[in-house]
Amino acid sequence: MVEANAKFSVKNLFNVEGRVAVITGGSTGIGLMIAQAFANNGARVYVTSRRAETLENAAKKWGSELVHPQGKIIPVTADITDKASIKTLAKEIAKQEKHIDVLVNNAGIDGDTSSVEKGHESVQALQKELWNEEFQMWQDVYKTNVIGYFFTTVAFLPLLSAAARGNHTGSVINISSISGITRTTQHHYAYNTSKAATIQLNLLLAQELRRPGVKVRVNSIAPGIFPSEMTTSGSDDKNKSAIPVDESYGEKKGIPAGRPGREEDMAQAALLLACNEYMYGQVVAVDGGYLLEHP
């Protein structure tokens, strides 16, 4: 009876000990939160970014005193907007690992914002505001948030597929956003549209990569407001960001939880999608109820 009950322990339900993870944009914000979740539970985590110094700082600050002795945070410089760089990244990790269990596509940019409230003034005012958006900005946002996710996933397919054994499969976690679900522009058309595309890409990848010759699960986390370089003015000397909160925060932002997301909230979601082998093609919104207020 004790043996039968043991599978229900938290340690066994969310066991990532000895697993290998790759996290793009893993040196700050949500990517670093997820990296810490896996590394502190015994996984070897490769974090990537274009910024070598930021990567090294993340590994030094957070990889040197991990709770689990087997855990590691390993920095690798890469640019997911460059196909050659993605290919090199996959080759470099293949030299170190026979498979990877989890790929987290997280690197992203938000682009410019527009004052959509100009529509209250006149059609001319709104047209002028929106016409000022640049083609190149839209292209840059899509290149990172959608195209980069696609080619990074494709590059790692052999290593992800090689993780399959018994009931275990390699897993892709695409970090999308509630911005791709809400009908509110949140002042940035390009970003929100790209995140909607990320969600569609997630579903397409989930459909195709489940095939018996591949056996890779694909799911997505759609975060609400979490502290990151995208939602704040930057990071501190530990690569962490903070959002000031007072009693009126929840009401002002329309968040029933009354606060931004915590690191633990993101960590729990990532571990769930990595460990629950029955989840395929899901988009899990971790938003404190934001979408209830902004459908």
C-alpha positions as CSV (number, residue, x, y, z in Angstrom):
1,M,0.0,0.0,0.0
2,V,2.8,2.4,0.8
3,E,4.3,1.8,-2.6
4,A,1.0,2.4,-4.3
5,N,0.6,5.7,-2.4
6,A,4.2,6.9,-3.1
7,K,3.3,7.9,-6.7
8,F,1.1,10.6,-5.2
9,S,3.9,12.4,-3.4
10,V,4.8,15.8,-4.8
11,K,8.3,14.7,-5.3
12,N,7.1,11.9,-7.7
13,L,4.3,13.9,-9.3
14,F,6.7,16.7,-10.3
15,N,10.0,14.9,-10.6
16,V,12.4,16.5,-13.1
17,E,15.6,15.2,-11.5
18,G,18.2,14.4,-14.1
19,R,16.2,15.9,-16.9
20,V,17.6,18.3,-19.5
21,A,16.0,21.6,-20.3
22,V,16.7,24.4,-22.8
23,I,15.2,27.8,-22.2
24,T,15.5,30.7,-24.6
25,G,15.5,34.1,-23.0
26,G,16.4,32.2,-19.9
27,S,18.6,34.8,-18.1
28,T,15.9,37.2,-17.0
29,G,12.2,37.5,-16.3
30,I,9.9,34.5,-16.9
31,G,12.7,32.5,-18.5
32,L,14.8,32.8,-15.4
33,M,11.9,31.8,-13.2
34,I,11.4,28.6,-15.2
35,A,15.1,27.9,-15.3
36,Q,15.2,28.1,-11.5
37,A,12.2,25.9,-11.2
38,F,13.9,23.1,-13.1
39,A,17.5,23.6,-11.8
40,N,16.4,23.6,-8.2
41,N,14.7,20.3,-8.7
42,G,17.7,18.5,-10.2
43,A,17.6,19.3,-13.9
44,R,20.4,20.5,-16.1
45,V,19.2,23.7,-17.6
46,Y,20.7,25.4,-20.6
47,V,19.7,29.1,-20.7
48,T,20.2,31.1,-23.9
49,S,20.2,34.8,-24.8
50,R,22.0,37.1,-27.1
51,R,23.5,38.9,-24.1
52,A,26.5,36.9,-22.9
53,E,27.1,39.0,-19.8
54,T,23.5,38.7,-18.7
55,L,23.7,34.9,-19.1
56,E,26.9,34.6,-17.1
57,N,25.4,36.7,-14.3
58,A,22.3,34.5,-14.2
59,A,24.4,31.4,-14.0
60,K,26.7,32.9,-11.3
61,K,24.0,34.4,-9.1
62,W,21.4,31.6,-9.3
63,G,23.3,28.5,-10.4
64,S,25.9,28.5,-7.6
65,E,23.6,27.7,-4.7
66,L,20.9,25.5,-6.0
67,V,18.7,23.4,-3.6
68,H,19.3,20.2,-5.6
69,P,22.9,19.0,-5.9
70,Q,22.3,17.7,-9.5
71,G,20.8,20.9,-10.7
72,K,22.8,23.1,-13.1
73,I,22.3,26.4,-14.9
74,I,24.4,26.5,-18.0
75,P,24.7,29.7,-20.1
76,V,24.9,29.5,-23.9
77,T,24.8,32.5,-26.2
78,A,22.4,32.3,-29.1
79,D,20.1,34.5,-31.2
80,I,16.8,32.9,-32.1
81,T,16.2,35.5,-34.8
82,D,19.1,34.0,-36.8
83,K,18.6,30.5,-38.3
84,A,22.4,29.8,-38.4
85,S,22.6,30.7,-34.7
86,I,19.7,28.4,-33.8
87,K,21.4,25.6,-35.7
88,T,24.7,26.2,-33.9
89,L,22.9,26.2,-30.5
90,A,21.3,22.8,-31.2
91,K,24.6,21.3,-32.4
92,E,26.5,22.6,-29.3
93,I,23.9,21.1,-26.9
94,A,23.9,17.9,-28.9
95,K,27.6,17.6,-28.1
96,Q,26.8,17.6,-24.4
97,E,23.4,15.8,-24.3
98,K,21.9,12.7,-26.0
99,H,18.4,14.2,-25.6
100,I,16.6,17.1,-24.1
101,D,13.4,16.6,-22.1
102,V,12.0,20.2,-22.2
103,L,12.4,23.1,-24.7
104,V,11.0,26.4,-23.4
105,N,10.5,28.9,-26.2
106,N,10.4,32.1,-24.1
107,A,12.6,34.8,-25.7
108,G,10.4,37.7,-26.9
109,I,10.1,41.4,-27.6
110,D,7.1,43.7,-27.3
111,G,7.7,46.4,-29.9
112,D,6.2,49.9,-29.9
113,T,3.0,51.1,-28.4
114,S,0.3,53.4,-29.7
115,S,-2.2,55.6,-28.0
116,V,-5.4,53.9,-29.2
117,E,-7.4,56.4,-27.2
118,K,-6.9,58.8,-30.1
119,G,-10.0,57.1,-31.5
120,H,-12.1,59.2,-29.0
121,E,-10.8,62.4,-30.7
122,S,-11.3,61.6,-34.4
123,V,-10.7,59.1,-37.1
124,Q,-7.9,61.3,-38.4
125,A,-6.2,61.4,-35.0
126,L,-6.3,57.6,-34.7
127,Q,-5.2,57.0,-38.3
128,K,-2.1,59.3,-37.7
129,E,-1.2,57.5,-34.5
130,L,-1.4,54.0,-36.1
131,W,0.2,55.0,-39.3
132,N,3.3,56.0,-37.4
133,E,4.0,52.4,-36.5
134,E,6.9,51.0,-38.5
135,F,6.8,47.9,-40.8
136,Q,10.2,47.0,-39.5
137,M,9.0,47.0,-35.9
138,W,6.2,44.6,-36.8
139,Q,8.6,42.4,-38.6
140,D,11.1,42.3,-35.7
141,V,8.3,41.3,-33.3
142,Y,7.1,38.5,-35.5
143,K,10.7,37.4,-36.2
144,T,11.3,36.8,-32.5
145,N,7.9,35.9,-31.1
146,V,6.7,33.5,-33.8
147,I,9.3,32.7,-36.4
148,G,12.0,32.2,-33.8
149,Y,9.8,29.8,-31.8
150,F,9.2,27.7,-35.0
151,F,12.8,27.3,-36.1
152,T,14.1,26.7,-32.5
153,T,11.6,23.9,-32.1
154,V,12.5,22.4,-35.4
155,A,16.2,22.6,-34.7
156,F,15.7,20.6,-31.4
157,L,13.3,18.0,-32.8
158,P,15.8,15.1,-32.9
159,L,17.0,15.7,-29.3
160,L,13.4,16.2,-28.1
161,S,12.2,13.0,-29.9
162,A,15.2,11.1,-28.4
163,A,13.8,11.7,-24.9
164,A,10.9,9.3,-25.5
165,R,11.0,6.3,-23.3
166,G,8.1,4.3,-21.8
167,N,5.5,6.9,-20.9
168,H,7.9,9.8,-21.1
169,T,8.1,12.2,-24.0
170,G,10.0,15.3,-24.8
171,S,8.1,18.4,-24.2
172,V,7.9,21.9,-25.8
173,I,6.5,24.8,-23.7
174,N,5.8,27.9,-25.7
175,I,5.5,31.1,-23.7
176,S,2.7,32.9,-25.4
177,S,0.6,35.6,-23.5
178,I,-2.9,36.6,-22.4
179,S,-2.2,39.4,-24.9
180,G,-2.8,36.9,-27.6
181,I,-6.2,36.0,-26.2
182,T,-7.8,39.2,-25.0
183,R,-9.5,41.4,-27.5
184,T,-8.0,44.5,-25.8
185,T,-5.0,45.9,-27.7
186,Q,-3.2,47.0,-24.6
187,H,-1.7,49.7,-26.8
188,H,0.5,47.3,-28.8
189,Y,-1.1,45.8,-31.9
190,A,2.1,44.1,-33.1
191,Y,2.8,42.3,-29.8
192,N,-0.7,41.1,-29.2
193,T,-1.1,39.9,-32.8
194,S,2.2,38.1,-32.6
195,K,1.2,36.3,-29.4
196,A,-2.1,35.2,-31.0
197,A,0.1,33.8,-33.8
198,T,2.2,32.1,-31.1
199,I,-0.9,30.4,-29.7
200,Q,-1.9,29.2,-33.2
201,L,1.7,28.0,-33.9
202,N,1.5,26.1,-30.5
203,L,-1.6,24.2,-31.7
204,L,-0.1,23.4,-35.1
205,L,3.1,22.1,-33.6
206,A,1.1,20.1,-31.0
207,Q,-0.9,18.5,-33.8
208,E,2.1,17.6,-36.0
209,L,4.7,16.6,-33.4
210,R,2.5,14.1,-31.7
211,R,3.0,11.8,-34.7
212,P,4.4,8.3,-33.8
213,G,7.7,9.0,-35.6
214,V,8.3,12.1,-33.4
215,K,6.4,11.7,-30.1
216,V,6.9,15.2,-28.7
217,R,4.3,17.0,-26.6
218,V,3.6,20.7,-27.2
219,N,1.8,23.1,-24.8
220,S,1.8,26.8,-24.0
221,I,1.7,29.0,-21.0
222,A,-0.1,32.3,-21.5
223,P,1.2,34.6,-18.7
224,G,-0.6,37.6,-17.4
225,I,1.4,40.4,-15.8
226,F,4.7,39.1,-14.4
227,P,7.8,41.1,-13.4
228,S,10.2,41.1,-16.3
229,E,12.2,43.5,-18.4
230,M,9.2,43.8,-20.7
231,T,6.8,44.9,-17.9
232,T,9.2,47.0,-15.9
233,S,12.1,49.4,-16.4
234,G,14.7,46.6,-16.4
235,S,16.5,44.1,-14.1
236,D,18.6,44.5,-11.0
237,D,22.1,43.1,-10.4
238,K,20.6,39.6,-9.9
239,N,18.7,39.8,-13.2
240,K,15.4,40.2,-11.4
241,S,12.6,42.7,-12.0
242,A,10.0,44.1,-9.6
243,I,6.6,45.6,-10.0
244,P,5.5,48.0,-7.3
245,V,2.1,47.1,-5.8
246,D,-0.3,48.9,-3.6
247,E,-3.8,48.1,-2.4
248,S,-5.4,49.6,-5.5
249,Y,-3.2,47.6,-8.0
250,G,-5.7,44.8,-8.6
251,E,-8.6,47.2,-9.3
252,K,-6.5,49.5,-11.5
253,K,-5.2,46.6,-13.6
254,G,-8.4,44.6,-13.6
255,I,-6.7,41.6,-11.9
256,P,-9.0,39.7,-9.4
257,A,-5.9,38.3,-7.6
258,G,-4.9,41.8,-6.8
259,R,-1.2,41.4,-7.7
260,P,1.2,40.6,-10.5
261,G,2.3,37.0,-10.9
262,R,4.9,35.6,-8.6
263,E,7.9,33.5,-9.5
264,E,6.3,30.4,-7.9
265,D,3.1,30.8,-10.0
266,M,5.2,30.5,-13.2
267,A,7.4,27.7,-11.8
268,Q,4.3,25.6,-10.9
269,A,2.8,26.0,-14.3
270,A,6.1,25.1,-16.1
271,L,6.6,22.0,-13.9
272,L,3.0,20.9,-14.6
273,L,3.4,21.0,-18.4
274,A,6.8,19.3,-18.2
275,C,5.6,16.5,-15.9
276,N,2.0,15.8,-16.9
277,E,2.4,13.4,-19.8
278,Y,-1.3,13.6,-20.6
279,M,-1.3,17.2,-21.6
280,Y,-1.2,17.9,-25.4
281,G,-1.9,21.1,-27.3
282,Q,-3.0,23.1,-24.2
283,V,-2.8,26.9,-23.6
284,V,-2.7,27.5,-19.9
285,A,-3.4,31.1,-18.9
286,V,-1.7,32.0,-15.6
287,D,-3.1,35.5,-15.2
288,G,-4.6,36.1,-11.8
289,G,-8.0,36.3,-13.4
290,Y,-7.1,39.0,-15.9
291,L,-9.0,37.5,-18.8
292,L,-12.2,37.4,-16.7
293,E,-12.0,41.2,-16.6
294,H,-10.6,41.6,-20.1
295,P,-12.2,38.9,-22.3
